[in-house]
Amino acid sequence: MNLIDLDLDQRLIDALNKDNITEPTVIQTMAIGAVFSKKSLIIESATGTGKTFAYLLPIMSQIETVSDNLQVLILAPTHELVMQIYELIKYTANEANMPIRSAGFIGKVHINRQVEKLKEKPHVIVGTPGRILDLFKIKKLKLHNVSTVVIDEASSLMLSESRHAVKTISASLMRDTQRIFVSALFSDQAKKRVLEICPKVEHIRAAEKTNSDIRHCYIEISDSREKFKTLRKFLSAFDEGKTLIFVKKNPDVEIFANKLEFHKVAVLQLSGEMSKVDRQKNLAQFENKKDGVLIATAVAARGLDIDSVDRVVHYDIPIESSDYLHRSGRTGRAGRKGISVAIADSREARRLLRITEEADISTIRMKMSNGKFCEYIIENNKQEQK
């Protein structure tokens, strides 16, 4: 199937062709027609399979550019992802020569500047739920003309404190507003909360759930106090290429970075407590290096698009399958092979195996032997050394 078969605006097709995009991905083929139909949807597909264009292309094809009304609202959990989606809309509209006005609204920016931006009458707004709710509460943002709302990274948003803002915003929209929930994987709990907001929703799930270019491994430790020592050994054994380490909390980023630097490991940091300028500076350094280590919180790293990450390390194991897939999906991109490694005590290992079973992922156990990490395939509770 070609893009031309999906009833998209020809200007968008021409713009995508300039970037050598001529065929839709599986999730785009499945979802674009449903978005056009104005149905409320859950769109579920693995990281890197083209979910953003699956909803953006039909939405952009339908925007009435002669109108001054806000028509589309897109919610995303982090500043980085908001700006990534916003920049994609701007770039695509410009390449297609479509006069679509858009704006990106995030926290930690003076709200008066954003109120001024609203005076430009954007057709599409992308924002974090908290900031969108702020603008709505002070009656500077009117939502009654919104025909489509997209909740990107919905599984994460519906299981975080932001769900209250999402729920309030959704309740402020017209009853017939199309609601689209997008994520790599929806747990039962996340889907339950989606249904609380939108009882009548069609679920579209792509069969391609996992990236075959990523090898999933874990290192089981007997005591959580061994974690940092194990991390150092792992980084010493795999010292070539780029490693992205995920920790749970913002303070942990600096704490573990300082510990690693004490042991002569050069580390870049990425946390929500850093300024946007510092985050962008560290990301640029990490991207431009052949080898390196970046330590980040999962929230700070959502929406990152770095093609050359060789391995991801889960220092803290996430609760939800969708979070694990998002973190792991930072490697194995653009046709490159990648490794996702979790460092887990026995309790975390059980959680990890549940997560990988839900996601239909084969998992490899790694153990230290003679200074090297050996791999053990876990299959039917039997171990076979490789």
LINURZI-V826895 format. One record per residue. N is the residue number from 1. RES is the residue in three letters. PHI is phi in whole degrees, -180 to 180 (999 if undefined). PSI is psi in degrees with one decimal (999 if undefined). Layout:
n=N res=RES phi=PHI psi=PSI
n=N res=RES phi=PHI psi=PSI
This chain:
n=1 res=MET phi=999 psi=140.6
n=2 res=ASN phi=-104 psi=163.7
n=3 res=LEU phi=-59 psi=-32.8
n=4 res=ILE phi=-64 psi=-20.8
n=5 res=ASP phi=-79 psi=-4.5
n=6 res=LEU phi=-104 psi=12.2
n=7 res=ASP phi=62 psi=26.9
n=8 res=LEU phi=-77 psi=157.2
n=9 res=ASP phi=-57 psi=130.3
n=10 res=GLN phi=-58 psi=-31.3
n=11 res=ARG phi=-65 psi=-35.8
n=12 res=LEU phi=-69 psi=-41.9
n=13 res=ILE phi=-60 psi=-44.3
n=14 res=ASP phi=-63 psi=-39.9
n=15 res=ALA phi=-65 psi=-41.8
n=16 res=LEU phi=-67 psi=-36.0
n=17 res=ASN phi=-61 psi=-32.2
n=18 res=LYS phi=-61 psi=-31.0
n=19 res=ASP phi=-98 psi=19.2
n=20 res=ASN phi=61 psi=30.5
n=21 res=ILE phi=-102 psi=107.9
n=22 res=THR phi=-122 psi=-21.4
n=23 res=GLU phi=-121 psi=138.3
n=24 res=PRO phi=-74 psi=154.6
n=25 res=THR phi=-78 psi=174.8
n=26 res=VAL phi=-59 psi=-48.4
n=27 res=ILE phi=-67 psi=-32.7
n=28 res=GLN phi=-66 psi=-42.4
n=29 res=THR phi=-60 psi=-40.4
n=30 res=MET phi=-75 psi=-34.9
n=31 res=ALA phi=-98 psi=-30.6
n=32 res=ILE phi=-59 psi=-46.1
n=33 res=GLY phi=-62 psi=-38.4
n=34 res=ALA phi=-67 psi=-37.4
n=35 res=VAL phi=-64 psi=-42.7
n=36 res=PHE phi=-58 psi=-33.6
n=37 res=SER phi=-75 psi=-6.6
n=38 res=LYS phi=71 psi=17.1
n=39 res=LYS phi=-73 psi=151.2
n=40 res=SER phi=-80 psi=137.2
n=41 res=LEU phi=-137 psi=150.2
n=42 res=ILE phi=-107 psi=122.8
n=43 res=ILE phi=-111 psi=115.2
n=44 res=GLU phi=-123 psi=119.7
n=45 res=SER phi=-162 psi=152.4
n=46 res=ALA phi=-61 psi=157.5
n=47 res=THR phi=-56 psi=136.1
n=48 res=GLY phi=84 psi=12.4
n=49 res=THR phi=-102 psi=5.2
n=50 res=GLY phi=93 psi=30.2
n=51 res=LYS phi=-65 psi=-37.0
n=52 res=THR phi=-63 psi=-46.8
n=53 res=PHE phi=-69 psi=-24.6
n=54 res=ALA phi=-60 psi=-33.0
n=55 res=TYR phi=-102 psi=-31.6
n=56 res=LEU phi=-68 psi=-42.1
n=57 res=LEU phi=-62 psi=-49.6
n=58 res=PRO phi=-68 psi=-33.2
n=59 res=ILE phi=-65 psi=-46.5
n=60 res=MET phi=-66 psi=-31.2
n=61 res=SER phi=-65 psi=-23.9
n=62 res=GLN phi=-104 psi=-3.4
n=63 res=ILE phi=-68 psi=132.0
n=64 res=GLU phi=-87 psi=96.6
n=65 res=THR phi=-72 psi=-16.1
n=66 res=VAL phi=-78 psi=-13.0
n=67 res=SER phi=-87 psi=152.3
n=68 res=ASP phi=-97 psi=4.7
n=69 res=ASN phi=-81 psi=146.1
n=70 res=LEU phi=-71 psi=123.5
n=71 res=GLN phi=-114 psi=-25.6
n=72 res=VAL phi=-134 psi=133.2
n=73 res=LEU phi=-123 psi=126.8
n=74 res=ILE phi=-119 psi=123.7
n=75 res=LEU phi=-106 psi=136.8
n=76 res=ALA phi=-142 psi=153.6
n=77 res=PRO phi=-77 psi=-22.2
n=78 res=THR phi=-130 psi=158.3
n=79 res=HIS phi=-57 psi=-45.1
n=80 res=GLU phi=-63 psi=-43.8
n=81 res=LEU phi=-70 psi=-38.2
n=82 res=VAL phi=-57 psi=-49.1
n=83 res=MET phi=-71 psi=-30.6
n=84 res=GLN phi=-65 psi=-45.1
n=85 res=ILE phi=-66 psi=-43.5
n=86 res=TYR phi=-59 psi=-46.1
n=87 res=GLU phi=-65 psi=-35.0
n=88 res=LEU phi=-66 psi=-41.3
n=89 res=ILE phi=-63 psi=-47.4
n=90 res=LYS phi=-60 psi=-46.8
n=91 res=TYR phi=-63 psi=-47.4
n=92 res=THR phi=-65 psi=-43.0
n=93 res=ALA phi=-63 psi=-39.7
n=94 res=ASN phi=-66 psi=-45.2
n=95 res=GLU phi=-64 psi=-31.4
n=96 res=ALA phi=-89 psi=-2.8
n=97 res=ASN phi=56 psi=44.3
n=98 res=MET phi=-108 psi=125.3
n=99 res=PRO phi=-78 psi=56.5
n=100 res=ILE phi=-90 psi=122.1
n=101 res=ARG phi=-92 psi=133.3
n=102 res=SER phi=-138 psi=162.2
n=103 res=ALA phi=-150 psi=148.3
n=104 res=GLY phi=-117 psi=127.0
n=105 res=PHE phi=-123 psi=121.1
n=106 res=ILE phi=-131 psi=164.1
n=107 res=GLY phi=-73 psi=175.9
n=108 res=LYS phi=63 psi=18.2
n=109 res=VAL phi=-122 psi=139.1
n=110 res=HIS phi=-57 psi=125.9
n=111 res=ILE phi=-64 psi=-27.0
n=112 res=ASN phi=-64 psi=-34.0
n=113 res=ARG phi=-65 psi=-35.8
n=114 res=GLN phi=-75 psi=-33.0
n=115 res=VAL phi=-62 psi=-40.4
n=116 res=GLU phi=-63 psi=-37.7
n=117 res=LYS phi=-64 psi=-33.2
n=118 res=LEU phi=-65 psi=-24.4
n=119 res=LYS phi=-68 psi=-13.5
n=120 res=GLU phi=-84 psi=1.5
n=121 res=LYS phi=57 psi=61.8
n=122 res=PRO phi=-66 psi=144.5
n=123 res=HIS phi=-81 psi=-31.1
n=124 res=VAL phi=-130 psi=133.1
n=125 res=ILE phi=-121 psi=133.6
n=126 res=VAL phi=-115 psi=131.4
n=127 res=GLY phi=-161 psi=165.0
n=128 res=THR phi=-77 psi=146.5
n=129 res=PRO phi=-56 psi=-40.8
n=130 res=GLY phi=-62 psi=-45.1
n=131 res=ARG phi=-72 psi=-37.7
n=132 res=ILE phi=-62 psi=-41.6
n=133 res=LEU phi=-65 psi=-38.6
n=134 res=ASP phi=-57 psi=-48.2
n=135 res=LEU phi=-65 psi=-34.8
n=136 res=PHE phi=-70 psi=-41.6
n=137 res=LYS phi=-66 psi=-33.1
n=138 res=ILE phi=-89 psi=10.5
n=139 res=LYS phi=62 psi=31.7
n=140 res=LYS phi=-99 psi=-16.2
n=141 res=LEU phi=-119 psi=117.9
n=142 res=LYS phi=-103 psi=132.2
n=143 res=LEU phi=-112 psi=1.6
n=144 res=HIS phi=-70 psi=-17.4
n=145 res=ASN phi=-99 psi=0.1
n=146 res=VAL phi=-68 psi=123.0
n=147 res=SER phi=-96 psi=-23.7
n=148 res=THR phi=-141 psi=131.3
n=149 res=VAL phi=-119 psi=133.0
n=150 res=VAL phi=-113 psi=129.4
n=151 res=ILE phi=-109 psi=98.2
n=152 res=ASP phi=-84 psi=153.1
n=153 res=GLU phi=52 psi=43.5
n=154 res=ALA phi=-61 psi=-37.5
n=155 res=SER phi=-60 psi=-39.8
n=156 res=SER phi=-70 psi=-46.2
n=157 res=LEU phi=-64 psi=-38.8
n=158 res=MET phi=-75 psi=-11.8
n=159 res=LEU phi=-113 psi=12.8
n=160 res=SER phi=-119 psi=178.5
n=161 res=GLU phi=-63 psi=-23.1
n=162 res=SER phi=-67 psi=-14.7
n=163 res=ARG phi=-60 psi=-30.4
n=164 res=HIS phi=-66 psi=-40.0
n=165 res=ALA phi=-67 psi=-42.2
n=166 res=VAL phi=-60 psi=-44.4
n=167 res=LYS phi=-64 psi=-41.8
n=168 res=THR phi=-65 psi=-43.3
n=169 res=ILE phi=-63 psi=-45.7
n=170 res=SER phi=-61 psi=-39.6
n=171 res=ALA phi=-68 psi=-19.9
n=172 res=SER phi=-88 psi=-6.5
n=173 res=LEU phi=-88 psi=164.0
n=174 res=MET phi=-66 psi=152.7
n=175 res=ARG phi=-61 psi=-34.5
n=176 res=ASP phi=-90 psi=9.3
n=177 res=THR phi=-63 psi=132.0
n=178 res=GLN phi=-71 psi=130.6
n=179 res=ARG phi=-117 psi=125.4
n=180 res=ILE phi=-122 psi=121.8
n=181 res=PHE phi=-110 psi=123.5
n=182 res=VAL phi=-123 psi=133.9
n=183 res=SER phi=-165 psi=163.1
n=184 res=ALA phi=-72 psi=-33.7
n=185 res=LEU phi=-158 psi=134.9
n=186 res=PHE phi=-108 psi=119.6
n=187 res=SER phi=-75 psi=166.7
n=188 res=ASP phi=-60 psi=-38.8
n=189 res=GLN phi=-67 psi=-42.0
n=190 res=ALA phi=-64 psi=-43.3
n=191 res=LYS phi=-65 psi=-37.8
n=192 res=LYS phi=-59 psi=-41.1
n=193 res=ARG phi=-74 psi=-30.7
n=194 res=VAL phi=-63 psi=-44.3
n=195 res=LEU phi=-67 psi=-24.5
n=196 res=GLU phi=-67 psi=-34.2
n=197 res=ILE phi=-84 psi=-39.3
n=198 res=CYS phi=-139 psi=87.9
n=199 res=PRO phi=-62 psi=-33.2
n=200 res=LYS phi=-103 psi=95.6
n=201 res=VAL phi=-140 psi=137.8
n=202 res=GLU phi=-94 psi=134.1
n=203 res=HIS phi=-100 psi=118.6
n=204 res=ILE phi=-112 psi=118.6
n=205 res=ARG phi=-127 psi=124.9
n=206 res=ALA phi=-79 psi=143.5
n=207 res=ALA phi=-66 psi=-26.9
n=208 res=GLU phi=-79 psi=86.7
n=209 res=LYS phi=-86 psi=-31.3
n=210 res=THR phi=-130 psi=156.9
n=211 res=ASN phi=-88 psi=115.4
n=212 res=SER phi=-70 psi=-11.1
n=213 res=ASP phi=-83 psi=-3.6
n=214 res=ILE phi=-106 psi=127.2
n=215 res=ARG phi=-97 psi=125.2
n=216 res=HIS phi=-99 psi=126.3
n=217 res=CYS phi=-135 psi=162.8
n=218 res=TYR phi=-147 psi=151.6
n=219 res=ILE phi=-114 psi=113.8
n=220 res=GLU phi=-91 psi=129.6
n=221 res=ILE phi=-114 psi=153.3
n=222 res=SER phi=-82 psi=-23.6
n=223 res=ASP phi=-141 psi=134.3
n=224 res=SER phi=-61 psi=-21.4
n=225 res=ARG phi=-69 psi=-13.1
n=226 res=GLU phi=-85 psi=-4.9
n=227 res=LYS phi=-59 psi=-50.9
n=228 res=PHE phi=-65 psi=-41.1
n=229 res=LYS phi=-61 psi=-41.0
n=230 res=THR phi=-65 psi=-40.3
n=231 res=LEU phi=-60 psi=-44.2
n=232 res=ARG phi=-62 psi=-41.4
n=233 res=LYS phi=-64 psi=-40.4
n=234 res=PHE phi=-64 psi=-46.5
n=235 res=LEU phi=-65 psi=-31.4
n=236 res=SER phi=-71 psi=-38.2
n=237 res=ALA phi=-74 psi=-32.5
n=238 res=PHE phi=-118 psi=71.8
n=239 res=ASP phi=-96 psi=-0.5
n=240 res=GLU phi=-103 psi=148.9
n=241 res=GLY phi=85 psi=-169.7
n=242 res=LYS phi=-108 psi=133.9
n=243 res=THR phi=-121 psi=129.8
n=244 res=LEU phi=-111 psi=119.3
n=245 res=ILE phi=-107 psi=129.6
n=246 res=PHE phi=-104 psi=127.8
n=247 res=VAL phi=-120 psi=168.7
n=248 res=LYS phi=-81 psi=-46.2
n=249 res=LYS phi=-117 psi=153.8
n=250 res=ASN phi=-55 psi=-47.3
n=251 res=PRO phi=-61 psi=-29.1
n=252 res=ASP phi=-64 psi=-28.4
n=253 res=VAL phi=-59 psi=-51.7
n=254 res=GLU phi=-70 psi=-39.4
n=255 res=ILE phi=-60 psi=-50.3
n=256 res=PHE phi=-74 psi=-31.8
n=257 res=ALA phi=-62 psi=-44.8
n=258 res=ASN phi=-64 psi=-40.2
n=259 res=LYS phi=-63 psi=-43.2
n=260 res=LEU phi=-67 psi=-40.0
n=261 res=GLU phi=-65 psi=-32.7
n=262 res=PHE phi=-61 psi=-31.8
n=263 res=HIS phi=-96 psi=24.4
n=264 res=LYS phi=68 psi=27.5
n=265 res=VAL phi=-105 psi=117.6
n=266 res=ALA phi=-74 psi=128.0
n=267 res=VAL phi=-133 psi=138.7
n=268 res=LEU phi=-104 psi=153.3
n=269 res=GLN phi=-119 psi=152.0
n=270 res=LEU phi=-148 psi=109.6
n=271 res=SER phi=-142 psi=161.8
n=272 res=GLY phi=-68 psi=-16.5
n=273 res=GLU phi=-84 psi=-12.6
n=274 res=MET phi=-80 psi=155.4
n=275 res=SER phi=-71 psi=157.8
n=276 res=LYS phi=-60 psi=-38.4
n=277 res=VAL phi=-62 psi=-45.0
n=278 res=ASP phi=-67 psi=-38.3
n=279 res=ARG phi=-63 psi=-45.7
n=280 res=GLN phi=-65 psi=-37.9
n=281 res=LYS phi=-63 psi=-46.2
n=282 res=ASN phi=-68 psi=-37.6
n=283 res=LEU phi=-63 psi=-43.0
n=284 res=ALA phi=-63 psi=-41.2
n=285 res=GLN phi=-63 psi=-43.8
n=286 res=PHE phi=-64 psi=-42.9
n=287 res=GLU phi=-62 psi=-39.0
n=288 res=ASN phi=-84 psi=-8.7
n=289 res=LYS phi=-88 psi=148.5
n=290 res=LYS phi=-77 psi=-40.1
n=291 res=ASP phi=-125 psi=152.1
n=292 res=GLY phi=166 psi=167.1
n=293 res=VAL phi=-127 psi=130.2
n=294 res=LEU phi=-122 psi=126.7
n=295 res=ILE phi=-111 psi=131.5
n=296 res=ALA phi=-148 psi=158.9
n=297 res=THR phi=-84 psi=155.9
n=298 res=ALA phi=-62 psi=-38.8
n=299 res=VAL phi=-65 psi=-44.8
n=300 res=ALA phi=-64 psi=-29.1
n=301 res=ALA phi=-95 psi=0.2
n=302 res=ARG phi=-66 psi=135.2
n=303 res=GLY phi=87 psi=-1.3
n=304 res=LEU phi=-67 psi=143.3
n=305 res=ASP phi=-130 psi=77.1
n=306 res=ILE phi=-113 psi=115.9
n=307 res=ASP phi=-75 psi=-21.3
n=308 res=SER phi=-108 psi=26.5
n=309 res=VAL phi=-78 psi=122.9
n=310 res=ASP phi=-83 psi=-32.5
n=311 res=ARG phi=-154 psi=148.5
n=312 res=VAL phi=-114 psi=135.5
n=313 res=VAL phi=-116 psi=123.1
n=314 res=HIS phi=-92 psi=96.6
n=315 res=TYR phi=-73 psi=-38.1
n=316 res=ASP phi=-113 psi=133.4
n=317 res=ILE phi=-85 psi=126.9
n=318 res=PRO phi=-68 psi=163.6
n=319 res=ILE phi=-82 psi=-40.7
n=320 res=GLU phi=-99 psi=146.2
n=321 res=SER phi=-60 psi=-40.0
n=322 res=SER phi=-62 psi=-39.3
n=323 res=ASP phi=-66 psi=-41.3
n=324 res=TYR phi=-61 psi=-44.4
n=325 res=LEU phi=-65 psi=-38.9
n=326 res=HIS phi=-64 psi=-44.6
n=327 res=ARG phi=-65 psi=-47.5
n=328 res=SER phi=-61 psi=-33.5
n=329 res=GLY phi=-70 psi=-1.2
n=330 res=ARG phi=-76 psi=-13.4
n=331 res=THR phi=-113 psi=174.8
n=332 res=GLY phi=65 psi=38.2
n=333 res=ARG phi=-107 psi=158.4
n=334 res=ALA phi=55 psi=37.5
n=335 res=GLY phi=82 psi=2.0
n=336 res=ARG phi=-89 psi=151.8
n=337 res=LYS phi=-81 psi=148.6
n=338 res=GLY phi=-146 psi=164.3
n=339 res=ILE phi=-126 psi=134.6
n=340 res=SER phi=-114 psi=118.4
n=341 res=VAL phi=-123 psi=129.1
n=342 res=ALA phi=-109 psi=138.2
n=343 res=ILE phi=-105 psi=114.4
n=344 res=ALA phi=-137 psi=138.9
n=345 res=ASP phi=-79 psi=-179.9
n=346 res=SER phi=-61 psi=-38.3
n=347 res=ARG phi=-67 psi=-44.6
n=348 res=GLU phi=-67 psi=-33.7
n=349 res=ALA phi=-63 psi=-39.6
n=350 res=ARG phi=-64 psi=-41.2
n=351 res=ARG phi=-64 psi=-41.7
n=352 res=LEU phi=-63 psi=-41.8
n=353 res=LEU phi=-66 psi=-34.1
n=354 res=ARG phi=-64 psi=-43.8
n=355 res=ILE phi=-61 psi=-47.8
n=356 res=THR phi=-69 psi=-28.8
n=357 res=GLU phi=-69 psi=-43.0
n=358 res=GLU phi=-59 psi=-39.5
n=359 res=ALA phi=-89 psi=1.1
n=360 res=ASP phi=59 psi=49.0
n=361 res=ILE phi=-111 psi=134.7
n=362 res=SER phi=-79 psi=133.9
n=363 res=THR phi=-117 psi=141.0
n=364 res=ILE phi=-115 psi=132.5
n=365 res=ARG phi=-92 psi=136.5
n=366 res=MET phi=-114 psi=140.4
n=367 res=LYS phi=-134 psi=152.0
n=368 res=MET phi=-84 psi=131.0
n=369 res=SER phi=-149 psi=120.0
n=370 res=ASN phi=54 psi=41.1
n=371 res=GLY phi=79 psi=3.2
n=372 res=LYS phi=-125 psi=156.5
n=373 res=PHE phi=-91 psi=117.3
n=374 res=CYS phi=-93 psi=154.4
n=375 res=GLU phi=-110 psi=138.4
n=376 res=TYR phi=-124 psi=123.7
n=377 res=ILE phi=-78 psi=128.7
n=378 res=ILE phi=-97 psi=114.0
n=379 res=GLU phi=-150 psi=121.3
n=380 res=ASN phi=54 psi=40.0
n=381 res=ASN phi=62 psi=18.4
n=382 res=LYS phi=-114 psi=147.6
n=383 res=GLN phi=-112 psi=134.6
n=384 res=GLU phi=-129 psi=114.6
n=385 res=GLN phi=-70 psi=137.2
n=386 res=LYS phi=-96 psi=999
